[in-house]
Amino acid sequence: MDVSFAYFCQQIFSSPTLFITVVLTLGVIFVNGWTDAPNAIATCITTRCMRPRPAILMSAAFNFIGVLIMTKINASVASTISNMVDFGSDTNTALVALSAALFSIVVYSTAASYFGIPTSESHSLIAGLTGAAIATGQGLSAVNGSEWIKVVYGLVLSLILGFAMGYIVCKFVAFICRNADRRKAGIVFRYAQIGGAAAMSFMHGAQDGQKFIGVLFLGIAFSNGETSVSGVLIPVWLMILCSIVMGVGTSVGGEKIIRSVGMDMVKLEKYQGFSADVAASLCLLCSSVFGIPVSTTHTKTSAIMGVGASRRLSAINFSVVRDMMLTWIFTFPGCGLISFLMAKIFLSVFG
């Protein structure tokens, strides 16, 4: 399969369906940078370590670096996403269904962002791809169980491990700093939390950037008449394209989501914000290395809850947590159903 940039440009202008797929994929990546990336810097902003605009620009830069470096080192997350569902042997139908899935994700995620709800782009993507693949007429046989089960692992991992790591890291930090001068410690943790936010942004790019690279790569394969991308190396130009778009999306911001995650759920001090960032970054790093696609939103928010619980359970605003949990639970059936219906409509019009 030819994956050169020159051939890609040629294919875009000769295939309207591929052009739409690329535009929608880049739209989803942009929305991900806009709605998901603010989670990475939420605690840094709300503890007043950085002002919103510099934090957003820093996050955009580290998202870019994370996509580029981690995909080059280990692209197993992208492979998991690419092989999770089977769109069938008709590549034209597959490309149309993929476009429908991406359109549904953009609509769902933008609506959630409007209401300030920190949704999981990862789960929107997974639900959207699954619903569209089922709509091609293959039913549940379109789902690759061995790859899809990694999604279930990721759901559990991001919630349980994120909470546990947040609790443990915060307790450890509090213990080693128990005799430190509070004013001096506050200065140290201010800069430490900026580093933690940068690490979170890097790992957000590493995780979520790979997911969407896998989708765009799949679209390129369909336009080449290939039904899968197994054994084909992801080209560097594709990594750069996706990382730039995600970085631009991050630069737009997401102030409602920053308030929901960083202020409404738990009131954090600087050392607690640092602990949450370190805990979430470690969880994302482990998941990326083992090729498990987890939700950066789930991981960060559960780490924040773990940090809050290390002080006392009453420090957590459970009404905000409940609203987030209900939104996450609704994402799979909600976005999956929208994608299924949109795929049916797209296939009837363009198929």
C-alpha positions as CSV (number, residue, x, y, z in Angstrom):
1,M,0.0,0.0,0.0
2,D,1.4,3.4,-1.0
3,V,1.3,5.7,2.1
4,S,3.5,8.5,0.7
5,F,2.3,12.1,1.3
6,A,2.3,12.8,-2.5
7,Y,0.0,9.8,-3.2
8,F,-2.2,10.8,-0.2
9,C,-2.7,14.3,-1.7
10,Q,-3.5,12.7,-5.1
11,Q,-6.0,10.4,-3.6
12,I,-7.8,13.2,-1.6
13,F,-8.5,15.2,-4.8
14,S,-9.5,12.1,-6.8
15,S,-11.8,10.6,-4.2
16,P,-14.5,12.8,-2.7
17,T,-15.3,10.1,-0.1
18,L,-11.7,10.0,1.1
19,F,-11.6,13.8,1.2
20,I,-14.7,13.9,3.4
21,T,-13.2,11.2,5.6
22,V,-10.0,13.1,6.1
23,V,-11.8,16.4,6.9
24,L,-14.0,14.6,9.4
25,T,-11.0,12.8,11.0
26,L,-9.1,16.0,11.3
27,G,-12.3,17.6,12.7
28,V,-12.5,14.9,15.4
29,I,-8.8,15.4,16.3
30,F,-9.4,19.1,16.5
31,V,-12.4,18.6,18.8
32,N,-10.4,16.2,20.9
33,G,-7.7,18.8,21.4
34,W,-10.4,21.3,22.2
35,T,-12.5,19.2,24.6
36,D,-10.2,16.5,26.0
37,A,-6.8,18.3,26.3
38,P,-8.1,20.9,28.8
39,N,-8.3,18.0,31.4
40,A,-4.5,17.9,31.3
41,I,-4.1,21.5,32.5
42,A,-7.2,21.9,34.6
43,T,-5.5,21.4,37.9
44,C,-2.5,23.6,37.0
45,I,-4.9,26.5,36.1
46,T,-7.3,26.2,39.1
47,T,-4.4,26.1,41.6
48,R,-3.2,29.3,40.0
49,C,0.2,27.9,38.9
50,M,-0.4,29.2,35.4
51,R,-2.8,31.5,33.7
52,P,-5.2,29.9,31.2
53,R,-3.6,31.1,27.9
54,P,0.0,30.2,28.6
55,A,-1.2,26.8,30.0
56,I,-3.2,26.1,26.9
57,L,-0.3,27.0,24.6
58,M,2.0,24.8,26.7
59,S,-0.5,22.0,26.5
60,A,-0.8,22.4,22.7
61,A,3.0,22.1,22.3
62,F,3.3,19.0,24.5
63,N,0.3,17.4,22.8
64,F,2.2,17.8,19.5
65,I,5.4,16.3,20.9
66,G,3.5,13.4,22.6
67,V,1.7,12.4,19.4
68,L,4.9,12.5,17.4
69,I,7.3,10.8,19.8
70,M,5.1,8.1,21.2
71,T,3.7,7.0,17.9
72,K,7.2,6.7,16.5
73,I,8.4,4.7,19.5
74,N,5.3,2.5,20.1
75,A,2.2,2.6,17.8
76,S,0.4,-0.3,19.5
77,V,-2.6,1.9,20.6
78,A,-3.1,2.9,17.0
79,S,-3.0,-0.7,15.9
80,T,-5.6,-1.7,18.5
81,I,-8.0,1.0,17.2
82,S,-7.4,0.1,13.5
83,N,-8.1,-3.6,14.1
84,M,-11.0,-3.2,16.6
85,V,-13.8,-3.6,14.1
86,D,-14.2,-5.0,10.6
87,F,-16.0,-2.8,8.0
88,G,-16.2,-5.7,5.5
89,S,-14.6,-6.4,2.2
90,D,-16.3,-3.6,0.2
91,T,-13.9,-0.8,0.8
92,N,-16.2,1.9,-0.6
93,T,-18.9,0.9,1.8
94,A,-16.3,0.8,4.6
95,L,-15.1,4.4,3.8
96,V,-18.7,5.7,3.8
97,A,-19.4,4.0,7.1
98,L,-16.2,5.4,8.6
99,S,-17.2,8.9,7.5
100,A,-20.6,8.5,9.3
101,A,-18.9,7.4,12.5
102,L,-16.6,10.4,12.5
103,F,-19.5,12.8,11.7
104,S,-21.4,11.3,14.7
105,I,-18.4,11.8,17.0
106,V,-18.0,15.4,16.1
107,V,-21.6,16.1,16.7
108,Y,-21.7,14.3,20.0
109,S,-18.5,15.7,21.4
110,T,-19.3,19.3,20.3
111,A,-22.7,19.1,22.0
112,A,-21.1,17.8,25.2
113,S,-18.5,20.5,25.2
114,Y,-21.2,23.2,24.8
115,F,-22.7,22.1,28.1
116,G,-19.2,21.9,29.8
117,I,-19.3,18.1,30.2
118,P,-15.9,16.4,30.0
119,T,-16.7,13.5,27.8
120,S,-14.4,10.8,26.8
121,E,-13.3,11.2,23.2
122,S,-11.8,7.7,23.4
123,H,-15.2,6.1,24.2
124,S,-16.9,8.3,21.6
125,L,-14.5,7.0,19.0
126,I,-14.8,3.4,20.0
127,A,-18.6,3.6,20.2
128,G,-18.8,5.4,16.9
129,L,-16.6,3.0,15.0
130,T,-18.5,0.0,16.5
131,G,-21.9,1.4,15.6
132,A,-20.9,2.2,12.0
133,A,-19.3,-1.2,11.5
134,I,-22.4,-3.0,12.7
135,A,-24.5,-0.9,10.3
136,T,-22.6,-2.2,7.3
137,G,-24.7,-5.4,7.5
138,Q,-22.4,-7.7,9.3
139,G,-24.0,-7.3,12.7
140,L,-22.0,-8.1,15.8
141,S,-19.6,-10.2,13.7
142,A,-18.0,-6.9,12.7
143,V,-16.6,-6.5,16.2
144,N,-13.1,-8.0,16.8
145,G,-13.6,-9.3,20.3
146,S,-9.9,-9.9,21.1
147,E,-9.1,-6.2,20.3
148,W,-12.4,-4.8,21.7
149,I,-11.8,-6.5,25.1
150,K,-8.8,-4.2,25.5
151,V,-11.3,-1.3,25.6
152,V,-13.0,-2.9,28.6
153,Y,-9.6,-3.3,30.3
154,G,-8.9,0.3,29.6
155,L,-12.2,1.4,31.1
156,V,-11.5,-0.5,34.3
157,L,-7.9,0.5,34.4
158,S,-8.4,4.2,33.9
159,L,-11.0,4.4,36.7
160,I,-9.5,2.0,39.3
161,L,-5.8,2.6,38.7
162,G,-6.2,6.3,38.3
163,F,-8.0,6.6,41.7
164,A,-5.5,4.3,43.4
165,M,-2.5,6.1,42.0
166,G,-3.9,9.5,42.9
167,Y,-4.5,8.4,46.5
168,I,-1.0,6.7,46.8
169,V,1.0,9.5,45.2
170,C,-0.7,12.2,47.2
171,K,-0.2,10.3,50.5
172,F,3.5,9.8,49.6
173,V,4.0,13.5,48.6
174,A,2.3,14.6,51.8
175,F,4.5,12.3,53.9
176,I,7.9,13.3,52.5
177,C,6.9,17.0,52.8
178,R,5.3,16.8,56.2
179,N,8.1,18.9,57.9
180,A,8.7,21.3,55.0
181,D,8.1,25.0,55.2
182,R,4.7,25.7,53.8
183,R,5.7,28.8,51.9
184,K,8.8,27.3,50.3
185,A,6.9,24.1,49.5
186,G,4.2,26.1,47.8
187,I,6.9,27.7,45.5
188,V,8.4,24.3,44.7
189,F,5.1,22.7,43.9
190,R,4.0,25.6,41.7
191,Y,6.8,24.7,39.3
192,A,6.5,21.0,39.9
193,Q,2.8,21.2,38.9
194,I,3.7,23.0,35.7
195,G,6.0,20.1,34.9
196,G,3.2,17.7,35.8
197,A,0.7,19.4,33.5
198,A,3.3,19.2,30.7
199,A,3.7,15.5,31.3
200,M,-0.1,15.1,31.2
201,S,-0.3,16.9,28.0
202,F,2.4,14.8,26.5
203,M,0.7,11.6,27.5
204,H,-2.7,12.9,26.3
205,G,-1.1,13.3,22.8
206,A,0.6,9.9,23.1
207,Q,-2.7,8.2,23.9
208,D,-5.4,10.1,22.0
209,G,-3.2,11.1,19.1
210,Q,-2.5,7.5,18.4
211,K,-6.2,6.6,18.4
212,F,-7.0,9.1,15.7
213,I,-3.9,8.3,13.7
214,G,-5.2,4.8,13.6
215,V,-8.6,5.9,12.2
216,L,-7.1,8.2,9.5
217,F,-4.7,5.4,8.5
218,L,-7.7,3.1,8.2
219,G,-9.4,5.6,5.9
220,I,-6.3,5.8,3.7
221,A,-6.2,2.0,3.5
222,F,-9.9,1.8,2.4
223,S,-9.2,4.4,-0.4
224,N,-6.3,2.1,-1.6
225,G,-8.7,-0.9,-1.7
226,E,-7.2,-2.5,1.4
227,T,-9.4,-3.8,4.1
228,S,-6.9,-3.5,7.0
229,V,-3.6,-1.8,7.9
230,S,-1.9,-4.9,9.4
231,G,1.8,-4.8,8.9
232,V,2.0,-1.3,7.4
233,L,4.1,1.2,9.2
234,I,2.5,4.6,10.0
235,P,4.3,7.3,8.0
236,V,5.9,10.2,9.8
237,W,4.0,12.8,7.8
238,L,0.7,11.4,9.2
239,M,2.0,11.7,12.7
240,I,3.0,15.3,12.1
241,L,-0.4,16.2,10.5
242,C,-2.4,14.7,13.4
243,S,-0.2,16.3,16.0
244,I,-0.5,19.8,14.5
245,V,-4.3,19.6,14.3
246,M,-4.5,18.4,17.9
247,G,-2.2,21.2,19.0
248,V,-4.3,23.8,17.2
249,G,-7.5,22.3,18.8
250,T,-5.9,22.5,22.3
251,S,-5.0,26.2,21.7
252,V,-8.7,27.0,21.4
253,G,-9.1,26.1,25.0
254,G,-12.1,24.6,26.9
255,E,-12.7,26.8,29.9
256,K,-16.0,25.2,31.0
257,I,-14.3,21.8,31.1
258,I,-11.4,23.2,33.1
259,R,-13.8,24.5,35.7
260,S,-15.7,21.2,35.9
261,V,-12.6,19.1,36.3
262,G,-10.3,21.4,38.2
263,M,-12.7,23.4,40.5
264,D,-16.1,21.8,40.8
265,M,-15.2,18.2,41.5
266,V,-12.5,18.7,44.2
267,K,-10.8,21.8,45.7
268,L,-7.1,21.2,45.3
269,E,-3.9,22.7,46.7
270,K,-0.7,22.8,44.6
271,Y,0.8,19.6,46.0
272,Q,-2.5,17.8,45.4
273,G,-2.7,19.1,41.8
274,F,0.9,17.9,41.2
275,S,0.0,14.5,42.7
276,A,-3.0,14.1,40.4
277,D,-0.9,15.0,37.3
278,V,1.9,12.6,38.2
279,A,-0.6,9.8,39.0
280,A,-2.5,10.2,35.8
281,S,0.6,10.5,33.6
282,L,2.0,7.3,35.0
283,C,-1.3,5.4,34.3
284,L,-1.3,6.8,30.7
285,L,2.3,5.8,30.2
286,C,1.7,2.2,31.3
287,S,-1.4,2.0,29.1
288,S,0.4,3.3,26.0
289,V,3.3,0.9,26.4
290,F,1.0,-2.1,26.6
291,G,-1.2,-0.9,23.7
292,I,-4.4,-0.4,25.8
293,P,-6.6,2.5,24.6
294,V,-7.7,4.3,27.8
295,S,-9.6,7.5,28.4
296,T,-7.4,10.4,29.4
297,T,-10.5,12.1,30.8
298,H,-11.3,9.0,33.0
299,T,-7.7,8.7,34.1
300,K,-7.3,12.3,35.1
301,T,-10.6,12.8,36.8
302,S,-10.3,9.5,38.8
303,A,-6.8,10.5,39.8
304,I,-8.3,13.8,41.1
305,M,-10.9,11.9,43.0
306,G,-8.1,9.7,44.5
307,V,-6.3,12.8,45.6
308,G,-9.4,14.2,47.2
309,A,-10.1,10.9,49.0
310,S,-6.6,10.9,50.5
311,R,-7.7,13.9,52.5
312,R,-11.3,12.8,53.2
313,L,-14.1,11.5,51.1
314,S,-16.3,14.5,51.8
315,A,-13.7,16.6,49.9
316,I,-15.2,15.2,46.7
317,N,-18.2,16.8,45.2
318,F,-20.1,13.6,44.4
319,S,-22.9,15.4,42.5
320,V,-20.4,16.5,39.9
321,V,-18.8,13.0,39.8
322,R,-22.3,11.5,39.3
323,D,-23.0,13.7,36.4
324,M,-19.7,12.8,34.8
325,M,-20.2,9.1,35.3
326,L,-23.7,9.2,33.8
327,T,-22.3,11.0,30.8
328,W,-19.6,8.5,30.3
329,I,-22.0,5.5,30.7
330,F,-24.3,7.1,28.2
331,T,-21.5,7.6,25.7
332,F,-21.3,4.0,24.5
333,P,-25.0,3.4,23.7
334,G,-25.7,7.1,22.8
335,C,-22.8,7.7,20.4
336,G,-22.9,4.1,19.1
337,L,-26.6,4.5,18.2
338,I,-26.1,7.9,16.6
339,S,-23.2,6.4,14.5
340,F,-25.3,3.4,13.5
341,L,-28.2,5.6,12.3
342,M,-25.9,8.0,10.5
343,A,-24.1,5.1,8.8
344,K,-27.4,3.8,7.6
345,I,-28.3,7.3,6.2
346,F,-24.8,7.8,4.6
347,L,-24.9,4.3,3.0
348,S,-28.3,4.9,1.6
349,V,-27.2,8.2,0.1
350,F,-23.6,7.6,-0.9
351,G,-23.3,3.8,-0.8
